[in-house]
C-alpha cells in the first residue's frame, strides 16, 4: 500500500520541484517579466475570448472533414454511417492529448474514432495521413497567396525574398498536388516508375519506395469522388482561415505596435509559427513560440517583452485552449486520456 502511495505521489513531487525551479529562474532572470505581465494587462481580453471561440470551431470543421473521409469505409465494412457530430468529441480529446503529451497524442484521435465507428485503427491512421495532405495544401495556398499578392509585405525588409518564397511554395504545392492526384488515379504505375528509378541506386530502397507509394494510394481511397474531394478541400480552407482569423484577433487584442500589424503581417507570422511547430528547433522546447516571437521582434520590430506576451498568448489560444473542453468531454464520456494515449501508442507499435 505504501509503495502504491509513493508511486502516486511521485508526479506531484516532480511538479512541485519544477514549480520551485521555474520560480527561481523567474526571480533571478534579468528578462523583463514585469513588461510581459504589463502586456497581458493591456490586452483586450474580449478579443482574446473571441479568438478562442474562433479557434474552437476548427475542431468542428475537422470532425466534418473526418466524416467525409469515412464515407467510403462504412459501406465496405457494412456499418451504419457516423455523423460528424459523433466525431467532434474525438477531435477535442485528441487535440487535448496532443497538447498534453506531445507527438504521442496524435494517435488518440484515430484510436477514439476507431472505437466509436468499429472501423480498424489502421484505416484511421490512413485518414490522419490524408488529413495532413489537405492541411498542408490549405495552409500552403493561404500562405503563398499572402506572400505573392499582399501589398502590405512590401514595406518589410527582404520583401523580394518573401515574394520568391511565395512562388517556390506555390510551385511545390502544385507539384505535390499533382503527385497526389497521380498516385490516386494510377498508383501502381507511379510505384513501378519510382521503383525503377530508385532501384538504380539501391534495389531494397526501390522496393521500399514502391511499397510506401502503394500504401499511400490505399490511404487516399478515403476520398471516394470529386464531390468529397471538393468538400474536404473547402473544409480545410475554412479550418485554416479560422486559424488565421484567431491570429489576427490575438494581435489586435494587444496595444501598438502589435495592434498595428496588418492581416498580411499576421498570416506571415502564422507561417513562422507553423514551420516552428513542424520542425521543432533542435534544443528548443517550443519551436512554434520561438519562431513566432523571433518574427515579432526581428521582422516586425516589436519590443521583446511585448512580443513574448503576444507570442505566449498565441500559443495559449491556438494550442492550449482546447484542453478544458477536451478534459470535460473525456470526463463525461469516462475516457482516460492518459490510458488512451498509452493504448494508441501500443496499437501503433503492434500495427
N, C-alpha and C positions, 0 to 999 in steps of 0.2 A: 504493500500500500504506500509506504514511504517512497519507494522507488518511483511509483507512478506519479505521486505528487511532485517529486523533484523534477521529473521529466516535463510535467505540465508547466512548472514554474520557469524552466529554462528560457522560453521565448520572452517572458516578461522581464526576466533579469537582463537578457540581451538588449531588449528595448530600452530599459532603464539606463544601461551603460551607454547606449548610442545617444540617448537624450542628453546625458551628462556631457558626453564628448562634444555634441553639437553645441550645447550651451556654452561650453568652454571656448570653442572656436569662435562663436559669435561674440563672446565677450572680449577675446584677445585679438580678433581680427581688426585690421585697420580699414577695412572696407566700410563704406558709408551705409551702414544698416539703417541708421535713422532716416537717410534720404529715401531708401527703399520703402520704409513704412510710410513716410510722408507722401510718396507717390500713390500708395494704396488709399491713403486718407483723402486724397484729392480726386480719386477716381469716382465716376458716376456709376454707382452700383445698379442703377436701373438698367443701364445699357449692358452691364455685366450679366445681369439676370436674363435679359433678352437674348444675349449671345448664347447663354447656357441653354435656353429653350430652343434656339435655332439648332444648336449642335445636337441636341437630343433627337431632333426629327430625323437625323441621318440613320439612326438605328431602326427607325420605322421603314425608311426607304430601302435600307439594306435587307430587312425582312421581306419586303415586297419583291425585291430583286431575287432573293434566295428562292422564294416561292415560284418565280418564273423559271429559274434553273431546275426546279424539281418537277416541272410539268411532265417531261417525257418519262420520268422514273416511275411514277405511280402506276400507269397502265402496264408497264413492263413487269412490275412487281406485284400486279393485281391487288393494289391497295387503294383505299379512298384518298383523294387529294387532300392536302393540308392547306388551309388558307393562310395568308401572310400574317394575320393576327395571331395565329397559333405559334408562329416562329419569332415573334417580336421579343418575347422573354429570353429566348436563347441568345439573341443579339446583345441584350443588356447584360445578361450574366456572363456571356463570352468576353465582351469587351471589359467588363469589370475584372475578370480573371486575367486578362491581358495587362490591365493597368497594375494589378497587384503582383502577379507572378512573372511578368515579362513574357518572353517568347513562348514559354510553355503554355501560356494561356491561350495561344492561337488555336490550340486543338480542342478547347472547350466547346466552341460553337458547333463544329461538325459532330462531336460526340452527343451533345444535347439534341441536335436535330435528328441524328440517327435514332436515338432512343424514342423521340416523340413520334417519328414517322414510321419507324420499323424498317427504314432503308439501311443499307450497310454503311459502316463507318468509312470504308474506303471510297464509297461513292460520294460521300460528303466532303472528304478530303479533295476529291476532284472538283467539287463545287468551289471550294476555297481557292484552288488554283485558277479556275476560270474567273472567279470574283476579282482576283488580283489583276488579271489581264484587263478587265473592264475598268477597274480603279486606275490603273496605270494610264490607260487610254484617255479617260475623262480628265484626270489631272494634267496629263501632258498637253491635251487640247487647250484647256483653260490657261495653263502656264505659258505655253508657246505663243498663243494668240495675244496674251498680255505683253510678252516681250517684243512681238513683231509690230503690234498696232497701237499700243497705248502711248499717246504723246507725252504723258506725264513723266516717262522714264528718260526723256531726252535731257533733262536737267541734271541727271546723276552722272558722277564720274564713270568713265569707261562704258558709256551707254552704247557705243558701237559694238563692244564685246557682247553685251546683253542681246543686241539685235542678232548677231551671228549665232549666239547660243540658241536663240529662238528658232532660227532656221534649222539648226542642227537637230534640235528636239523634234521639230515638226517632221523633218525628213526621217529621223529614226522611228518616230511613231508610225509614220506611213509604212516604213519597211517592216516593222514588227506586225502591224495590222495585216499587211499583205501576206506575210509568212503564216500568221494565224489562219487567215482565210484559206490559204493553200493547204495547210495541214488539215483543216476541217473538211475540205472538199476532196482532197487527194492525198491523204496521209500516207498511204502505202508507197506511193510514188516518191513523195518528199523524203520518206525514211530511206528508201532504196538509194536515192540520189545522195543523201547525206552520208550513208554508209559507204558508198563508193568513194566519195571524196576523202572522208576521214581515214578509211582503210589504207589509203596510200601512205599514210604516216604510221598508223597502228591499227591492225585488224580488230583487236579487242575493243579499242576505243570506238571504232566504226560501228561495231555491233551494239555497243552500249548506247551510242548516239541514236541509232535506229530504234532501239527499244524505248528510249525516252520519248522520241517523237511519236511513236505509236501509242504510248501511254497517254501522252498529251492529247492526241487525237481522240482517244476514248473519253477523256475528260471533257473535251469540247462538245461531245454529244449531248451535254446538258442543254445546249442551245439547239432547239429542235427545228426552228424555222425562222424565216426572215422577220416575222412579226415579233417573235420572242426576242430576237436579237435587237430590234429597234427599241422594244420596251425596256430591255435590260440596259441598253446604252443610254436611253433617256433617264432612267432612274439613277444611273451612275453620274450623269451630268448634274442632276438635281442634288445628289448627295454631296458632290464636291463644290457646287455653288453654295450650298448651305454652309459648308466648312469655311469657304472664302468669306461669306457674309459674317460668320461668327468672328473671324479675324478682324474684319472691318469694324464691327461693333466694339470689340475689346479695345482696339486702337482709339476709336472715337471716345471711349469712356475715360481716357487719360488726358491730362492737361497738355497744352502745347509744349514742345514741338511734336509729341507723339500724336496728338489730336489732329495735327495738320497733315499727316500722311494721307496721300490720295489712295483711291481704290487700287490703282496700278501699283503703287508702292507696297500696299498691303499684300497683294497677290504675289509680288516678288518675295516679300518676307515669308509668305506661306511656303513658297518653293524652297527657301533655305531651310525652313523648319522640317518639311517633308524629307528633304535629302538627308538632313541630320538624323532623323528618326530611322531612315532606312539603312544608312551607312553605319551609324553608331561609331563615332570617332574613337580611335584607339586611346585607351587610358582615360576616357571621359565618360562619366556616368550617364549624362543626358545629352546626346548628340543634337536632338531637336532643339532643346532650350539653348544650348551653347551656340549653335549656328544662328538661331533667331536673335539672340541677344547681341552676338557679334555683328549681324547685319544692321541692327538698330544703331549700334554705336559707330561702327566703321563706315557703313554705307550711307546711313541717313543722318549721322551726326547727333544722335540723341545722347544726352548726358548719361553716364554709366549707371548711376543709381536709378534714374527713371527708366532706362532701358531694361534693367534687371526686374524692376517692378512690373513692367508691362510683359516681359518675357515669362516670368513666373505665372502671371495671371493667365496668359495664353495657354500655358501648359495645364493649369488647373481647369480651365474651361473646356479645352479641346480633348484632354486625355483623362482627367480625374473626375469630372462632373458626373460621369456615368455611374461611379461607384455606389453612391447611396441608393440609386434606383435598382441597380443590379443586386445589391445585398437585400433590399426589400423583397424583390421578386424571388430571389433564392430562398429567403426565409418563408415566404408564403407557400412556395412550391415544395418546401422541405429539401432543398438542394444544398449540399455542402460543396462550396466552390473549391475548397482545398482537395476534397476527395475526388471531385470530378476532374480536377487538373491532374491528379495522380493517375486516375483511370485512363484519361485521354493519352497521357504520355505512355502508359503501358500498352494501350491499344495501338499506338503508332509504332512502338518497338516491335510488337508481335505481328504487325501487318505485313 
